[in-house]
């Protein structure tokens, strides 16, 4: 081991990255109302309390509706854009793709207030539907990035062979290309679901009186007595994200293997 | 459809159109609307649609807005510096010292926390950094400090720590990508020609990794300027940033035009600052190369940077007394914008890719 200092630094850095999500379950199972060490004992009580809050249930329902719709919508739009970006050369390609990917770097607050101002101006009420639109805008670049990975590995001669054998352009796409990118589509659906489920700013600005889970959680954070419940709910959310992420990663790797590409390790 | 387009181009445009139309309707139109709003004023319950620059005059001269904007830039710059400096060794470690079959696993490990709830992670930092939290508890227990530290929560420091955590993968990934692209035979060549490990790193690896570092700077700096949650949860009154003020204007004061103006000013400030910084880096690299790099190059760059930044710092602090608020801002904009344009026109792209 010649480069030990760097290795030690890497381990400390990982500890820094994981500190918050490792501490979270510790406090969620701690039998005390104060979030501090020393710990007081083990309890499932805070998780049990989650079942008794009706407002939480409607927030969960809202979140699930929003996350599923966003996943489907942004993956569909992403499919078109990723296909165009990998298969065709068209004028202003760089500018158009750059513009579609812009929400990736734009501060979310800017996106949220500009959407809000337009909605208010049009006299529309903020609702679950408006959050879906905002989240789709945010998730589309991620869907495109993932799907571009799947499309770019494909051999174009497969599609040409299908067309030479008499398939129409759309038939070749549906029967040859689509099955090959299914793992990418599933990975994109899951990643968009995770992003939408955890997204706070746009949901906070656009939710009106239909809060999502993170918005509900934000409300809870103001009450010191509710903090253990916040920890329990947080543990559930973080656990769910990690499980979905592992599944998505499995599909992404499968897709890469199908396309005969190497794993570059990540969705970004 | 235009006849001049090839079949390929036509199909491409048609295929991209659903996503493009969506982005135009939900991004371009709203962004255009807030620019429009920034020229209107709130008149009690109604919006006065006469064109005016009054909002901009207020946003640029009111000491409160100026202080918040300046603090947002300062915090974002600190976060960017901390994140990139911490991320570089990690990216370097993964690229050069981790076995190829383990690289994907390391990258995945680094991105996992990023995919969990942003709100929860930031809230946990409040718990970690708290007066009776784990950090202070451990330090007191070990006898390193007698009293819990109070300067690590509810101020700008805690905002910087928390944001540096939140944006870590955004900095690591681009740097890693540019390190992976480096042809390893360059490093061997440098060694064969007698360069030591440190000099090889400084003269070969680092310059070749600069495009990744710059991408990391952009990806971290732009979103952090407009962060809302972190200052609210861990910032206290000393860590409030411009996004919090935008929220207050729109929701608490119902002054949408002012909120829109602040948003436009924030975006414009970020753009000007980044353009200034990137083009001055080009200028400084050019200066350093002119004298052959090494220590003389570093010294020259140090002097040039000190003058560049010093002039702007002086104008920001003492300009208003001499030229008035608007006057000093105008002079600053002229120096920053003019300088950037001159550099862009006169100097070619350097070897750092900018």
Interface residues (C-beta under 8 A of the other chain):
Chain A: X3 X6 X7 X9 X10 X13 X14 X16 X17 X18 X19 X20 X21 X23 X24 X27 X34 X35 X36 X37 X76 X77 X78 X80 X81 X83 X84 X85 X87 X88 X89 X90 X91 X93 X96 X97 X99 X100 X102 X103 X105 X106 X107 X108 X109 X110 X111 X113 X114 X115 X116 X117 X118 X120 X121 X133 X134 X136 X137 X140 X144 X191 X194 X195 X198 X199 X200 X201 X214 X217 X218 X221 X230 X234 X237 X238 X241 X242 X245 X249 X263 X264 X265 X266 X267 X268
Chain B: X5 X8 X9 X10 X11 X12 X13 X15 X16 X17 X18 X19 X20 X22 X23 X26 X27 X28 X29 X30 X31 X33 X34 X37 X86 X89 X90 X92 X93 X94 X97 X103 X104 X105 X106 X107 X108 X109 X110 X111 X112 X113 X115 X116 X117 X118 X119 X120 X121 X123 X124 X125 X127 X128 X130 X132 X133 X134 X137 X165 X168 X169 X170 X173 X218 X219 X222 X223 X225 X226 X227 X228 X229 X233 X243 X246 X247 X250 X256 X259 X260 X263 X266 X267
